[in-house]
Amino acid sequence: MAAAAPVLVLDVLDSTNAEARRRAEAGETGPLWIAARQQTAGRGRRGREWASDSGNLFTTLLMHTDRPAAEAAQVTFVAALAVADLLDRYAPPSLVTIKWPNDVMLAGQKTSGVLVESGPAERGGLWVAVGIGVNLAHAPTNVERPATALVEHLSGDAIAQPDPALAAEVLAKAFAIWMDRWDTLGFTPVLDAWRRRTRLDGPCVARLCHETVEGVAEGVEADGALRLRLPDGGLRVIAAGDVFFGEAA
């Protein structure tokens, strides 16, 4: 079995991703999971604030890769699968799904998000920070789309949601398994497993940095990019953005 990277649990950080960046820029390469019991400046995608209530999981894997940047970004699919495996352990697996590309849902509501950042490493290649937040005990209420927490969906044999430190260990082990599959078998098995948990068809709105695009989702490319059929019949391939299925943006 693939060995999980060690987990460092700290009481308070501004952001686990920020701490990973500081360590990377100081020459550290990992692999190391950095978890915090409390964040004072948590961040989500596109600069959004990430609610950081105590009792939830905030963690970042600092790692090094020699993969090209576009290929290294596929680690976001590995991360989503690892979070799904974590939630499977405590909630009914039938409730656990993934929304393209990496939001993990419980009963159709967002429970986790992934933020991947990278930069040039001193020894060559890239440092990569895979930031993951999971609502274990609390869900934010002042958000654009409904969110939920694991505690609201525990399976019959789960007495309580895991402590953040335990959740970090479970996540690290699941991530190591998927990472090993990616390294040894390539991206296709990872993408296939991700597809089985993901809705990839039907009306879709993609909110990008400078525009909003509407169309019908037609699955994904071999690299995981979303295929969106436009009203004029053209095909738009979307590598990153916020997507909403079956609803207006």
Accessible surface in RSA format (square Angstrom, percent):
REM  Atomic radii and reference values for relative SASA: ProtOr
REM  Chains: A
REM  Algorithm: Lee & Richards
REM  Probe-radius: 1.40
REM  Slices: 20
REM RES _ NUM      All-atoms   Total-Side   Main-Chain    Non-polar    All polar
REM                ABS   REL    ABS   REL    ABS   REL    ABS   REL    ABS   REL
RES MET A   1   206.45 106.9 117.66  77.9  88.80 211.4 105.07  89.3 101.38 134.3
RES ALA A   2    33.07  30.4   9.15  14.1  23.92  54.4  19.95  28.1  13.12  34.8
RES ALA A   3    96.94  89.1  64.95 100.2  31.99  72.8  72.92 102.7  24.03  63.6
RES ALA A   4    38.15  35.1  12.95  20.0  25.20  57.3  13.01  18.3  25.14  66.6
RES ALA A   5    16.33  15.0   5.97   9.2  10.36  23.6   9.95  14.0   6.38  16.9
RES PRO A   6    86.50  63.0  74.92  68.3  11.58  42.1  86.50  71.4   0.00   0.0
RES VAL A   7    28.85  19.0   0.30   0.3  28.55  68.8   0.64   0.6  28.20  76.5
RES LEU A   8    58.74  32.7  56.44  40.4   2.30   5.8  58.74  41.3   0.00   0.0
RES VAL A   9    54.16  35.6  28.61  25.9  25.55  61.6  28.61  24.9  25.55  69.3
RES LEU A  10    52.62  29.3  49.57  35.5   3.05   7.7  52.62  37.0   0.00   0.0
RES ASP A  11   104.65  73.3  97.40  96.9   7.24  17.1  28.14  66.2  76.51  76.3
RES VAL A  12    82.75  54.5  62.74  56.8  20.01  48.2  62.74  54.5  20.01  54.3
RES LEU A  13    21.55  12.0  17.41  12.5   4.13  10.4  21.55  15.1   0.00   0.0
RES ASP A  14    52.39  36.7  45.92  45.7   6.46  15.3  23.62  55.6  28.77  28.7
RES SER A  15     4.65   3.9   4.65   6.2   0.00   0.0   2.11   4.5   2.55   3.6
RES THR A  16     5.71   4.1   5.71   5.8   0.00   0.0   0.00   0.0   5.71   8.6
RES ASN A  17     7.14   4.9   6.66   6.4   0.48   1.2   4.98  12.0   2.16   2.1
RES ALA A  18    20.84  19.2  18.97  29.3   1.87   4.3  20.42  28.8   0.42   1.1
RES GLU A  19    24.41  14.0  24.41  18.5   0.00   0.0   0.21   0.4  24.20  19.8
RES ALA A  20     0.00   0.0   0.00   0.0   0.00   0.0   0.00   0.0   0.00   0.0
RES ARG A  21    87.59  36.8  87.59  44.6   0.00   0.0  30.80  42.1  56.79  34.4
RES ARG A  22   110.88  46.6 102.91  52.5   7.97  19.0  71.53  97.8  39.35  23.8
RES ARG A  23    52.36  22.0  50.14  25.6   2.22   5.3  11.72  16.0  40.64  24.6
RES ALA A  24     5.75   5.3   0.00   0.0   5.75  13.1   0.04   0.1   5.71  15.1
RES GLU A  25   108.43  62.2  78.65  59.5  29.78  70.9  36.19  70.0  72.24  59.0
RES ALA A  26    84.24  77.5  44.38  68.5  39.86  90.7  55.11  77.6  29.13  77.2
RES GLY A  27    32.03  39.5   0.00   N/A  32.03  39.5  11.24  30.8  20.79  46.6
RES GLU A  28    74.67  42.9  65.49  49.5   9.19  21.9  36.67  70.9  38.00  31.0
RES THR A  29    37.17  26.4  33.56  34.0   3.61   8.6  15.44  20.7  21.72  32.8
RES GLY A  30    34.76  42.9   0.00   N/A  34.76  42.9   9.90  27.2  24.86  55.7
RES PRO A  31    81.34  59.3  75.48  68.8   5.86  21.3  75.48  62.3   5.86  36.4
RES LEU A  32    29.81  16.6  29.81  21.3   0.00   0.0  29.81  20.9   0.00   0.0
RES TRP A  33     2.84   1.1   2.84   1.4   0.00   0.0   0.98   0.5   1.86   3.0
RES ILE A  34     0.00   0.0   0.00   0.0   0.00   0.0   0.00   0.0   0.00   0.0
RES ALA A  35     3.94   3.6   3.94   6.1   0.00   0.0   3.94   5.5   0.00   0.0
RES ALA A  36     2.37   2.2   0.00   0.0   2.37   5.4   0.73   1.0   1.65   4.4
RES ARG A  37    92.61  38.9  91.60  46.7   1.01   2.4  35.52  48.5  57.09  34.6
RES GLN A  38    77.21  43.2  77.21  56.4   0.00   0.0   6.16  13.1  71.05  53.9
RES GLN A  39    16.32   9.1   8.82   6.4   7.50  17.9   0.00   0.0  16.32  12.4
RES THR A  40    93.05  66.2  54.77  55.5  38.28  91.2  50.99  68.5  42.06  63.6
RES ALA A  41    54.90  50.5  43.88  67.7  11.02  25.1  53.56  75.4   1.34   3.5
RES GLY A  42     5.38   6.6   0.00   N/A   5.38   6.6   0.00   0.0   5.38  12.1
RES ARG A  43    92.84  39.0  76.25  38.9  16.59  39.5  44.10  60.3  48.74  29.5
RES GLY A  44    10.08  12.4   0.00   N/A  10.08  12.4   8.81  24.2   1.27   2.9
RES ARG A  45    50.22  21.1  44.69  22.8   5.54  13.2  33.39  45.6  16.83  10.2
RES ARG A  46   111.69  46.9  63.23  32.2  48.46 115.4  51.38  70.2  60.30  36.5
RES GLY A  47    66.85  82.4   0.00   N/A  66.85  82.4  31.42  86.2  35.43  79.4
RES ARG A  48   102.46  43.0  94.58  48.2   7.89  18.8  61.65  84.3  40.81  24.7
RES GLU A  49   153.98  88.4 122.83  92.9  31.14  74.2  44.49  86.1 109.48  89.4
RES TRP A  50    45.33  18.2  42.63  20.6   2.69   6.3  41.92  22.4   3.40   5.5
RES ALA A  51    37.68  34.6  25.31  39.1  12.37  28.1  30.33  42.7   7.35  19.5
RES SER A  52    23.74  20.1   6.47   8.6  17.27  39.8   7.42  15.8  16.32  22.9
RES ASP A  53    65.29  45.7  60.61  60.3   4.68  11.1  13.18  31.0  52.10  52.0
RES SER A  54    68.89  58.2  59.15  78.9   9.74  22.4  39.78  84.7  29.11  40.8
RES GLY A  55    25.16  31.0   0.00   N/A  25.16  31.0  19.42  53.3   5.74  12.9
RES ASN A  56     3.90   2.7   3.90   3.8   0.00   0.0   1.05   2.5   2.85   2.8
RES LEU A  57     0.89   0.5   0.89   0.6   0.00   0.0   0.89   0.6   0.00   0.0
RES PHE A  58     4.28   2.1   3.15   2.0   1.13   2.9   4.11   2.5   0.17   0.5
RES THR A  59     0.53   0.4   0.10   0.1   0.43   1.0   0.09   0.1   0.44   0.7
RES THR A  60     0.00   0.0   0.00   0.0   0.00   0.0   0.00   0.0   0.00   0.0
RES LEU A  61     6.77   3.8   6.77   4.8   0.00   0.0   6.77   4.8   0.00   0.0
RES LEU A  62     0.08   0.0   0.08   0.1   0.00   0.0   0.08   0.1   0.00   0.0
RES MET A  63    17.02   8.8  17.02  11.3   0.00   0.0  15.93  13.5   1.10   1.5
RES HIS A  64    32.97  18.0  11.22   7.8  21.75  55.6   7.42   7.6  25.56  29.7
RES THR A  65    12.87   9.2   7.40   7.5   5.47  13.0   8.25  11.1   4.62   7.0
RES ASP A  66   120.88  84.7  90.44  90.0  30.44  72.0  37.37  88.0  83.50  83.3
RES ARG A  67    50.71  21.3  43.17  22.0   7.54  18.0  20.48  28.0  30.23  18.3
RES PRO A  68    89.72  65.4  77.26  70.4  12.47  45.3  89.65  74.0   0.08   0.5
RES ALA A  69    64.93  59.7  52.11  80.4  12.83  29.2  52.58  74.0  12.35  32.7
RES ALA A  70    86.82  79.8  66.09 102.0  20.73  47.2  75.55 106.4  11.27  29.9
RES GLU A  71    64.69  37.1  61.56  46.6   3.13   7.4  19.32  37.4  45.37  37.0
RES ALA A  72     6.59   6.1   4.50   6.9   2.09   4.7   5.54   7.8   1.05   2.8
RES ALA A  73    54.02  49.7  48.07  74.2   5.95  13.5  51.07  71.9   2.95   7.8
RES GLN A  74    23.23  13.0  22.43  16.4   0.80   1.9   4.76  10.1  18.47  14.0
RES VAL A  75     1.21   0.8   1.21   1.1   0.00   0.0   1.21   1.0   0.00   0.0
RES THR A  76    16.22  11.5  16.22  16.4   0.00   0.0  16.20  21.8   0.01   0.0
RES PHE A  77    10.80   5.4  10.80   6.7   0.00   0.0  10.80   6.5   0.00   0.0
RES VAL A  78     0.00   0.0   0.00   0.0   0.00   0.0   0.00   0.0   0.00   0.0
RES ALA A  79     0.00   0.0   0.00   0.0   0.00   0.0   0.00   0.0   0.00   0.0
RES ALA A  80     0.00   0.0   0.00   0.0   0.00   0.0   0.00   0.0   0.00   0.0
RES LEU A  81     1.40   0.8   1.40   1.0   0.00   0.0   1.40   1.0   0.00   0.0
RES ALA A  82     0.00   0.0   0.00   0.0   0.00   0.0   0.00   0.0   0.00   0.0
RES VAL A  83     0.00   0.0   0.00   0.0   0.00   0.0   0.00   0.0   0.00   0.0
RES ALA A  84     0.00   0.0   0.00   0.0   0.00   0.0   0.00   0.0   0.00   0.0
RES ASP A  85    47.00  32.9  39.00  38.8   8.00  18.9  14.44  34.0  32.56  32.5
RES LEU A  86     0.02   0.0   0.00   0.0   0.02   0.0   0.02   0.0   0.00   0.0
RES LEU A  87     0.00   0.0   0.00   0.0   0.00   0.0   0.00   0.0   0.00   0.0
RES ASP A  88    35.58  24.9  24.05  23.9  11.53  27.3  13.12  30.9  22.46  22.4
RES ARG A  89   147.37  61.9 117.42  59.9  29.94  71.3  42.43  58.0 104.93  63.6
RES TYR A  90    23.58  11.0  23.58  13.4   0.00   0.0  21.52  16.2   2.06   2.5
RES ALA A  91     0.90   0.8   0.00   0.0   0.90   2.1   0.00   0.0   0.90   2.4
RES PRO A  92    44.12  32.2  41.94  38.2   2.18   7.9  44.12  36.4   0.00   0.0
RES PRO A  93    82.21  59.9  75.86  69.2   6.35  23.1  76.16  62.9   6.05  37.6
RES SER A  94   101.48  85.7  63.66  85.0  37.81  87.1  58.92 125.5  42.56  59.6
RES LEU A  95    56.79  31.6  53.15  38.0   3.64   9.2  55.46  38.9   1.34   3.6
RES VAL A  96     6.22   4.1   0.00   0.0   6.22  15.0   0.00   0.0   6.22  16.9
RES THR A  97    57.10  40.6  57.10  57.9   0.00   0.0  49.39  66.3   7.71  11.7
RES ILE A  98     3.09   1.8   0.00   0.0   3.09   7.4   0.27   0.2   2.82   7.7
RES LYS A  99    42.32  20.6  39.01  23.9   3.31   7.9  37.04  33.3   5.28   5.6
RES TRP A 100     2.46   1.0   1.28   0.6   1.18   2.8   1.28   0.7   1.18   1.9
RES PRO A 101    14.92  10.9  14.92  13.6   0.00   0.0  14.92  12.3   0.00   0.0
RES ASN A 102     7.34   5.1   7.34   7.1   0.00   0.0   0.00   0.0   7.34   7.1
RES ASP A 103     4.94   3.5   4.94   4.9   0.00   0.0   0.00   0.0   4.94   4.9
RES VAL A 104     0.00   0.0   0.00   0.0   0.00   0.0   0.00   0.0   0.00   0.0
RES MET A 105    22.42  11.6  22.42  14.8   0.00   0.0  22.42  19.1   0.00   0.0
RES LEU A 106     0.00   0.0   0.00   0.0   0.00   0.0   0.00   0.0   0.00   0.0
RES ALA A 107    53.97  49.6  23.58  36.4  30.39  69.1  35.06  49.4  18.91  50.1
RES GLY A 108    55.82  68.8   0.00   N/A  55.82  68.8  30.23  83.0  25.58  57.3
RES GLN A 109    63.16  35.3  62.58  45.7   0.58   1.4  12.56  26.7  50.60  38.4
RES LYS A 110    56.22  27.4  56.22  34.5   0.00   0.0  29.20  26.3  27.01  28.8
RES THR A 111     0.02   0.0   0.00   0.0   0.02   0.0   0.02   0.0   0.00   0.0
RES SER A 112     0.00   0.0   0.00   0.0   0.00   0.0   0.00   0.0   0.00   0.0
RES GLY A 113     6.56   8.1   0.00   N/A   6.56   8.1   4.48  12.3   2.08   4.7
RES VAL A 114     4.29   2.8   0.00   0.0   4.29  10.3   1.22   1.1   3.07   8.3
RES LEU A 115    29.96  16.7  27.55  19.7   2.40   6.0  29.29  20.6   0.67   1.8
RES VAL A 116    44.50  29.3  18.80  17.0  25.69  61.9  18.80  16.3  25.69  69.7
RES GLU A 117    34.42  19.8  28.63  21.7   5.79  13.8  16.77  32.4  17.65  14.4
RES SER A 118    53.88  45.5  31.08  41.5  22.80  52.5   3.86   8.2  50.02  70.1
RES GLY A 119    10.09  12.4   0.00   N/A  10.09  12.4  10.09  27.7   0.00   0.0
RES PRO A 120   118.44  86.3 103.83  94.7  14.61  53.1 103.83  85.7  14.61  90.8
RES ALA A 121    15.03  13.8   3.54   5.5  11.48  26.1   5.16   7.3   9.86  26.1
RES GLU A 122   147.76  84.8 103.84  78.6  43.92 104.6  54.36 105.2  93.40  76.3
RES ARG A 123   165.85  69.6 123.47  62.9  42.37 100.9  64.80  88.6 101.04  61.2
RES GLY A 124    34.39  42.4   0.00   N/A  34.39  42.4  33.14  91.0   1.25   2.8
RES GLY A 125    34.74  42.8   0.00   N/A  34.74  42.8  14.36  39.4  20.38  45.6
RES LEU A 126    31.01  17.3  31.01  22.2   0.00   0.0  31.01  21.8   0.00   0.0
RES TRP A 127     8.05   3.2   8.05   3.9   0.00   0.0   4.40   2.3   3.65   5.9
RES VAL A 128     2.53   1.7   2.53   2.3   0.00   0.0   2.53   2.2   0.00   0.0
RES ALA A 129     0.28   0.3   0.28   0.4   0.00   0.0   0.28   0.4   0.00   0.0
RES VAL A 130     0.00   0.0   0.00   0.0   0.00   0.0   0.00   0.0   0.00   0.0
RES GLY A 131     6.08   7.5   0.00   N/A   6.08   7.5   5.48  15.0   0.60   1.4
RES ILE A 132     5.94   3.4   0.00   0.0   5.94  14.3   1.74   1.3   4.20  11.4
RES GLY A 133     8.40  10.4   0.00   N/A   8.40  10.4   4.09  11.2   4.31   9.7
RES VAL A 134     0.71   0.5   0.00   0.0   0.71   1.7   0.31   0.3   0.40   1.1
RES ASN A 135     5.84   4.0   5.84   5.6   0.00   0.0   0.00   0.0   5.84   5.6
RES LEU A 136     0.00   0.0   0.00   0.0   0.00   0.0   0.00   0.0   0.00   0.0
RES ALA A 137    22.97  21.1  10.75  16.6  12.22  27.8  10.75  15.1  12.22  32.4
RES HIS A 138    83.92  45.9  79.10  55.0   4.82  12.3  50.55  52.1  33.37  38.8
RES ALA A 139    24.76  22.8   6.83  10.5  17.93  40.8   6.93   9.8  17.83  47.2
RES PRO A 140    28.01  20.4  17.12  15.6  10.89  39.6  23.87  19.7   4.14  25.7
RES THR A 141   133.04  94.6 101.64 103.0  31.40  74.8  77.56 104.2  55.48  83.9
RES ASN A 142   138.10  95.2 104.79 101.3  33.31  80.2  47.93 115.4  90.17  87.2
RES VAL A 143    69.34  45.6  40.31  36.5  29.03  70.0  47.58  41.3  21.76  59.0
RES GLU A 144   102.88  59.1  65.25  49.4  37.63  89.6  49.00  94.8  53.88  44.0
RES ARG A 145    68.26  28.7  62.49  31.9   5.77  13.7  43.40  59.3  24.85  15.1
RES PRO A 146    83.56  60.9  70.29  64.1  13.27  48.2  80.53  66.5   3.03  18.8
RES ALA A 147    23.61  21.7   4.86   7.5  18.74  42.6   4.86   6.9  18.74  49.7
RES THR A 148     0.69   0.5   0.44   0.4   0.25   0.6   0.57   0.8   0.12   0.2
RES ALA A 149     0.24   0.2   0.24   0.4   0.00   0.0   0.24   0.3   0.00   0.0
RES LEU A 150     0.00   0.0   0.00   0.0   0.00   0.0   0.00   0.0   0.00   0.0
RES VAL A 151    60.32  39.7  47.20  42.7  13.12  31.6  47.20  41.0  13.12  35.6
RES GLU A 152   114.50  65.7  78.64  59.5  35.86  85.4  38.83  75.1  75.67  61.8
RES HIS A 153    32.79  17.9  24.83  17.3   7.95  20.3  25.51  26.3   7.28   8.5
RES LEU A 154    48.33  26.9  21.78  15.6  26.56  66.8  21.78  15.3  26.56  71.5
RES SER A 155    24.75  20.9  19.23  25.7   5.53  12.7  18.27  38.9   6.48   9.1
RES GLY A 156    90.06 111.1   0.00   N/A  90.06 111.1  46.70 128.1  43.37  97.1
RES ASP A 157   130.62  91.5  96.34  95.9  34.29  81.1  50.87 119.7  79.75  79.5
RES ALA A 158    18.48  17.0   2.50   3.9  15.98  36.4   9.83  13.8   8.65  22.9
RES ILE A 159   175.04  99.6 143.62 107.0  31.42  75.7 150.39 108.3  24.65  66.9
RES ALA A 160    56.45  51.9  45.79  70.7  10.67  24.3  46.78  65.9   9.67  25.6
RES GLN A 161    48.84  27.3  37.84  27.7  10.99  26.2   0.78   1.7  48.06  36.4
RES PRO A 162     7.29   5.3   0.00   0.0   7.29  26.5   5.83   4.8   1.46   9.1
RES ASP A 163    69.33  48.6  57.06  56.8  12.27  29.0  38.06  89.6  31.27  31.2
RES PRO A 164    15.96  11.6  15.57  14.2   0.39   1.4  15.91  13.1   0.05   0.3
RES ALA A 165    25.22  23.2  23.90  36.9   1.32   3.0  24.85  35.0   0.37   1.0
RES LEU A 166    86.06  47.9  81.33  58.2   4.73  11.9  84.89  59.6   1.17   3.1
RES ALA A 167     0.00   0.0   0.00   0.0   0.00   0.0   0.00   0.0   0.00   0.0
RES ALA A 168     1.59   1.5   0.71   1.1   0.88   2.0   1.06   1.5   0.54   1.4
RES GLU A 169    76.83  44.1  76.82  58.1   0.01   0.0  26.29  50.9  50.54  41.3
RES VAL A 170    13.47   8.9  12.00  10.9   1.47   3.5  12.50  10.9   0.97   2.6
RES LEU A 171     0.08   0.0   0.08   0.1   0.00   0.0   0.08   0.1   0.00   0.0
RES ALA A 172     1.03   0.9   0.35   0.5   0.69   1.6   0.35   0.5   0.69   1.8
RES LYS A 173   121.07  59.1 119.44  73.3   1.63   3.9  64.41  58.0  56.65  60.3
RES ALA A 174    10.72   9.9   7.18  11.1   3.55   8.1  10.04  14.1   0.69   1.8
RES PHE A 175     5.62   2.8   5.62   3.5   0.00   0.0   5.62   3.4   0.00   0.0
RES ALA A 176    11.59  10.7   5.22   8.1   6.37  14.5  10.31  14.5   1.28   3.4
RES ILE A 177    53.30  30.3  51.81  38.6   1.49   3.6  52.83  38.0   0.47   1.3
RES TRP A 178    24.85  10.0  24.85  12.0   0.00   0.0  24.27  12.9   0.58   0.9
RES MET A 179    30.31  15.7  30.31  20.1   0.00   0.0  30.31  25.8   0.00   0.0
RES ASP A 180    62.41  43.7  59.05  58.8   3.36   7.9   5.87  13.8  56.53  56.4
RES ARG A 181    93.65  39.3  93.40  47.6   0.25   0.6  20.38  27.8  73.27  44.4
RES TRP A 182     6.21   2.5   3.81   1.8   2.40   5.6   1.65   0.9   4.56   7.4
RES ASP A 183    85.66  60.0  53.68  53.4  31.98  75.6  21.57  50.8  64.09  63.9
RES THR A 184    92.21  65.6  57.81  58.6  34.41  82.0  57.81  77.6  34.41  52.0
RES LEU A 185   119.05  66.3  91.02  65.1  28.03  70.5  97.03  68.1  22.02  59.3
RES GLY A 186    31.73  39.1   0.00   N/A  31.73  39.1  29.43  80.8   2.30   5.1
RES PHE A 187    24.09  12.1  17.46  10.8   6.63  17.3  17.46  10.6   6.63  19.0
RES THR A 188    90.73  64.5  88.21  89.4   2.52   6.0  52.56  70.6  38.17  57.7
RES PRO A 189    43.26  31.5  35.57  32.4   7.69  27.9  40.02  33.0   3.23  20.1
RES VAL A 190     0.05   0.0   0.05   0.0   0.00   0.0   0.05   0.0   0.00   0.0
RES LEU A 191     4.16   2.3   4.16   3.0   0.00   0.0   4.16   2.9   0.00   0.0
RES ASP A 192    52.34  36.7  50.24  50.0   2.11   5.0  13.87  32.6  38.47  38.4
RES ALA A 193     8.27   7.6   5.89   9.1   2.38   5.4   6.10   8.6   2.17   5.7
RES TRP A 194     0.00   0.0   0.00   0.0   0.00   0.0   0.00   0.0   0.00   0.0
RES ARG A 195    86.81  36.4  77.78  39.6   9.03  21.5  34.59  47.3  52.22  31.6
RES ARG A 196   188.02  78.9 147.53  75.2  40.49  96.4  77.94 106.5 110.08  66.7
RES ARG A 197    51.33  21.6  43.75  22.3   7.57  18.0  19.92  27.2  31.41  19.0
RES THR A 198    18.26  13.0   0.00   0.0  18.26  43.5   2.16   2.9  16.10  24.3
RES ARG A 199   125.70  52.8 112.96  57.6  12.75  30.3  59.84  81.8  65.86  39.9
RES LEU A 200    23.85  13.3  18.77  13.4   5.08  12.8  18.79  13.2   5.05  13.6
RES ASP A 201    92.76  65.0  92.76  92.3   0.00   0.0  28.96  68.2  63.80  63.6
RES GLY A 202    17.95  22.1   0.00   N/A  17.95  22.1  16.02  44.0   1.93   4.3
RES PRO A 203    83.88  61.1  83.77  76.4   0.11   0.4  83.88  69.3   0.00   0.0
RES CYS A 204     3.19   2.4   0.00   0.0   3.19   7.5   0.25   0.6   2.94   3.2
RES VAL A 205     8.04   5.3   8.04   7.3   0.00   0.0   8.04   7.0   0.00   0.0
RES ALA A 206     0.00   0.0   0.00   0.0   0.00   0.0   0.00   0.0   0.00   0.0
RES ARG A 207    56.22  23.6  56.22  28.7   0.00   0.0  23.49  32.1  32.73  19.8
RES LEU A 208    25.30  14.1  20.69  14.8   4.61  11.6  21.99  15.4   3.32   8.9
RES CYS A 209   100.39  75.9  72.68  81.1  27.71  65.1  17.45  44.2  82.94  89.4
RES HIS A 210   178.79  97.7 141.26  98.2  37.53  96.0 106.29 109.5  72.51  84.4
RES GLU A 211    83.47  47.9  69.00  52.2  14.47  34.4  35.99  69.6  47.48  38.8
RES THR A 212    72.38  51.5  42.86  43.4  29.53  70.4  24.47  32.9  47.92  72.4
RES VAL A 213    13.94   9.2  10.89   9.9   3.05   7.4  13.94  12.1   0.00   0.0
RES GLU A 214   108.36  62.2 101.90  77.1   6.46  15.4  22.61  43.7  85.75  70.0
RES GLY A 215    12.60  15.5   0.00   N/A  12.60  15.5   7.06  19.4   5.55  12.4
RES VAL A 216    72.54  47.7  72.54  65.7   0.00   0.0  72.54  63.0   0.00   0.0
RES ALA A 217     1.68   1.5   0.00   0.0   1.68   3.8   0.00   0.0   1.68   4.5
RES GLU A 218    71.24  40.9  51.03  38.6  20.21  48.1  29.78  57.6  41.46  33.8
RES GLY A 219    16.77  20.7   0.00   N/A  16.77  20.7  15.42  42.3   1.35   3.0
RES VAL A 220    13.71   9.0   0.00   0.0  13.71  33.0   0.00   0.0  13.71  37.2
RES GLU A 221    54.62  31.4  50.87  38.5   3.75   8.9  11.90  23.0  42.71  34.9
RES ALA A 222    89.17  82.0  69.48 107.2  19.69  44.8  73.99 104.2  15.17  40.2
RES ASP A 223    76.83  53.8  67.97  67.6   8.86  21.0  26.71  62.9  50.12  50.0
RES GLY A 224     1.41   1.7   0.00   N/A   1.41   1.7   0.87   2.4   0.54   1.2
RES ALA A 225     8.50   7.8   5.05   7.8   3.45   7.8   7.18  10.1   1.32   3.5
RES LEU A 226     0.00   0.0   0.00   0.0   0.00   0.0   0.00   0.0   0.00   0.0
RES ARG A 227    63.42  26.6  63.42  32.3   0.00   0.0   8.52  11.6  54.90  33.3
RES LEU A 228     0.00   0.0   0.00   0.0   0.00   0.0   0.00   0.0   0.00   0.0
RES ARG A 229    78.98  33.2  77.38  39.4   1.61   3.8  27.00  36.9  51.99  31.5
RES LEU A 230    41.20  22.9  36.50  26.1   4.69  11.8  36.67  25.8   4.53  12.2
RES PRO A 231   123.31  89.9  79.10  72.1  44.21 160.7  92.26  76.2  31.05 193.0
RES ASP A 232   124.71  87.4  82.09  81.7  42.62 100.8  51.91 122.2  72.80  72.6
RES GLY A 233    42.58  52.5   0.00   N/A  42.58  52.5  30.37  83.4  12.21  27.3
RES GLY A 234    30.45  37.5   0.00   N/A  30.45  37.5  29.28  80.4   1.16   2.6
RES LEU A 235    66.93  37.3  34.12  24.4  32.81  82.5  34.12  24.0  32.81  88.3
RES ARG A 236    76.20  32.0  75.34  38.4   0.86   2.1  23.82  32.5  52.38  31.7
RES VAL A 237    72.20  47.5  48.06  43.5  24.14  58.2  48.06  41.8  24.14  65.5
RES ILE A 238     5.65   3.2   2.73   2.0   2.92   7.0   5.65   4.1   0.00   0.0
RES ALA A 239    86.83  79.8  61.48  94.9  25.35  57.7  62.31  87.8  24.52  65.0
RES ALA A 240    76.24  70.1  61.43  94.8  14.81  33.7  62.96  88.7  13.28  35.2
RES GLY A 241    13.99  17.2   0.00   N/A  13.99  17.2   7.69  21.1   6.30  14.1
RES ASP A 242     7.89   5.5   7.07   7.0   0.82   1.9   6.01  14.2   1.87   1.9
RES VAL A 243     0.25   0.2   0.00   0.0   0.25   0.6   0.00   0.0   0.25   0.7
RES PHE A 244    13.95   7.0  13.40   8.3   0.54   1.4  13.95   8.5   0.00   0.0
RES PHE A 245    22.11  11.1   8.39   5.2  13.72  35.7   8.39   5.1  13.72  39.3
RES GLY A 246    49.67  61.3   0.00   N/A  49.67  61.3  16.89  46.4  32.78  73.4
RES GLU A 247    84.94  48.8  66.05  50.0  18.89  45.0  35.51  68.7  49.43  40.4
RES ALA A 248    81.09  74.6  63.16  97.5  17.93  40.8  66.47  93.6  14.62  38.7
RES ALA A 249    54.58  50.2   9.72  15.0  44.86 102.0  15.72  22.1  38.86 102.9
END  Absolute sums over single chains surface
CHAIN  1 A    11128.7       8275.2       2853.5       6195.9       4932.8
END  Absolute sums over all chains
TOTAL         11128.7       8275.2       2853.5       6195.9       4932.8
